[in-house]
Amino acid sequence: MKFGVVTFPGSNCDYDAYHAITEVLGEEAIYLWHKDHDLQSSDVIILPGGFSYGDYLRAGAIARFSPIMQEVIAHAKAGGPVLAICNGFQIACEAGLLPGALMRNSHLQFVSDAVRMRVENTDTMFTNLYERGEVLRIPVAHGDGRFVASEETLDQLEGDGRVVFRYADATGKITPQANPNGSERNIAGIVNDAGNVLGLMPHPERACSPLLGSSDGVRLLESILTKVAA
Amino acid sequence: MSQVAPRPGDPVITPALVAEHGLTPDEFQRLQGMLGRDPTFTELGIISALWSEHCSYKHSRPVLKSLPTEAPHVLQGPGENAGVISIGDGLAVAFKIESHNHPSAVEPYQGAATGVGGILRDVFTMGARPIAMLNSLRFGSLDDSRVRYLFAGVVKGIGDYGNCVGIPTVAGEIVFDAAYEKNPLVNAMCVGLMHEEDLIRAKAEGVGNPIMAVGARTGRDGIHGASFASEDLSEASDAKRPRIQVGDPFTEKLLLEASLELIKSGHIVAIQDMGAAGLTSSSAEMAERGDVGVTIDVSKVPTREKGMTPYEILLSESQERMLVVARKGHEDAVSEILTKWDLTAAVIGEVISEPVYRVTEGSRIVAEFPGSRLVTDCPVYSPGARESAAIIELRAADPSSIPELAEERDHCWTLERLLASPTIASKTWAYRQYDSTVRTNTVVGPGGDAAVLRVRGTNKAISLKTDCNGRYVYLDPRVGGRIAVAEAARNVACTGARPMAITNCLNFGNPTRPEVFFQFREAVAGMGEACRALGTPVTGGNVSFYNESPTSAVYPTPVIGMVGLIDDLAHVTRSAFQHDGDTILLLGEMAGELGGSEYLATIHGEVVGAPPRCDPAREKAVIDALLESIQSGAVSSAHDCSDGGLAVALSECCILNIDCLSGAEVDLSSFNGFTDRAILFGETQGRIVISSAAPERVMEIAKRHGVDCTQIGRVRRHSDILEVTLPKSSLRAPLARLKSAYHDTIPSIMSRTPEHATFDELSQVAAH
């Protein structure tokens, strides 16, 4: 399977995503340049973390107008899998691929930590190898990670089972202390209506080796593999 | 050939103008002698920057020559943008530390941010991809609201810049002491990784090769930053805010990628950051290294605004700019790479055979210096040195004569206060604001003895640490200099790494004061002794003098940035206790030395006594014994014993891992030749707390290396108490109390004003 990792000016987790795919998953990955219009027949698109366009104006607000995003949006609309991590999540929201927005962390500081998140829905192409209610340890590193949406949208997301990950404590309890950025309802990750676009603030590509503290992110990538291959 | 002539509109050169440019009358005469005429205003500006302390090292050069700089693994020693060492497998590590103290004292956010940016560029211009940042910071007491503003601003500046560029900030140290009240120290270190064959030097070569300015455009910011860094801070310093540069990490990220691509492409022969003294120093230094002449036409430099004078263009310290010597005929290829990254490139000059440094503005010559004398002919001083009588007296004082406080009968009371001392307490408040895991190499992040990063494609890892105890250097600069190196070496060794080489950032006061120059000379001598014994040459660094406020100089603070190498990932070792039932050992001796300790400073408010002795040969033996023990698989954890002594080291082993506290049962009653407080809080050097499942093997190895090693207790993973039996008393410390003292102190202080202190809010407080 071929993963296309988009490099925007200012992307800085493209390299990590690329290596997680090639070294950990053992699959093919290519970098996609933001000025291009060709996804080079990638099966899965990864919008990586970083500070595309310096996060100037608003995180993700400029990147969504990149030439490559037209193709990414078309790919998503056609049901192609898109994994949007951190800045990628912000871009996906700006591009309208996902509802809601990512605002400044509630404590107004950048937060870098290995947080815990609970798997809320295992019936998605990104989570089918996890157990429901399982608590994962995944690093976060962001200044604008507070997920917000209207009450109506939030209710709808919940009702449709589209809240995929929620910040939790070690025992799986959803507490304000476990929420690193003040996200509404402790939401860490959501999928779109069709279930083929996942946006999340934590970095699964950084949780792919016990040597680095956690390999809980591996099954997220493997889930895509089983689902798309099937 | 036309002559250099004053440019219409240039101010007349008067003694007052010369003084304003920081040149002494003697130095001005020297300049006249070099030129054989009076300088133009532009030339005066150039010399003012190049002969500033920051660029010229005029007070430090002779002393620095005494440092060891060579070893088989050193690929590049001092004199380049960064030092480079080989780590085998065809790979090399480039690293350097640099100060940004003065800008940070006036504008903490931009000062710190541009410090990070500058050191990043020094590393990637060697052809290395930056993989880690470290910071060594010194502030006054956190009880002061302006200090909290400086601390919050510096931390945010470091974080915002490094996070955006995508380089993990993995380690460092932060010390709080009234000595740094008005003059904080902000030293940033960058470490990069490269293939040996990609090493490139900033040496202008090839007559006819074009010189290009690439990256950001040149603006009017930061003019005379180098000179500003070379004078004492004063009430007027705030007015020099315009001399502080403004950073743009997004452009830096693009410049990083473009520069590495340029170096790989083979289209260029040299590249250097336009850092301190901007275009002037980068072009003059590249010419000097290559022993060639250069000519630069300032009218071709892309500028941000119209009407900039040659003086301004030459001395601007606008950030994120590079000077490149391209191969003739490859100019378009260079521009193409820059354009890909949305950056500009412009040919602004040429390498010439004539031995001259020439600046033109169109056809008019505005500055011309003979040969490379611009760099080589700068004045060198060997100021007088004399130790301060007051410090001699402080050192002679006997710390054991200081009576114990009544509260100290409860050792737990004392220990809690030490753990809550901001210098010792957890700095997670700061580290949480730094992305420490991007690039997915960070095996051990901030908070341990040293950071550990894996080296992809190998089974190796590198270990990184910055260190310096300024209080020791203040009390005894020779010994303090040794300790700074030895402790950094011990720190990387605790992670399982062999110490390889250092970079240093020498922060001192005004060198023209004999007391300060004495400290400088002695501290460098001590560093040299330790470096020779430990086999860790100095590969470069930076000297920062004039760290003085109207009231006093900072503690002499020669910060060491150490790089160590772990040959096998299986040897990576952590600080905190790991396994229940492991035996706890003290590697190294018990000597009960309280002089210069954190205990005396925090509990008694005293900075007195001789700092602990430091015998570099013994330090080497301790490190060798530790590494052999680790490599034999006998070590579960290893933690350096430093600030706060054995009691603090043991506590940290119990509580560093906040998710998994571990108790311990320790018996120190056999050390009955010392007082209980000296056993607990003395800071004798060359000591490591080890936990081991094979203590006999560690003992045997230590014995073979001639190092003391004592079994002192057991790890009690499920106990919630640290229990220590002493010759005359005992310590029973509930972990919850230790944890709270250690982990809650700084967040609680930083939330004092206002309720949730952010840098922006603290700025408001500071402004009122």
Interface residues (C-beta under 8 A of the other chain):
Chain A: P9 G10 N12 C13 Y15 D16 H19 A20 G49 G50 F51 Y53 G54 D55 Y56 H107 L108 Q109 F110 V111 S112 D113 A114 P139 A141 G143 A170 H203 E205 R206 C208 S209 L211 L212
Chain B: K156 G159 D160 N163 C164 V165 G166 D248 P249 F250 T251 K253 L254 W341 D342 Y431 R432 Q433 Y434 D435 S436 T437 V438 R439 T440 N441 T442 V443 R454 R456 L569 V572 D659 H756 T758 D760
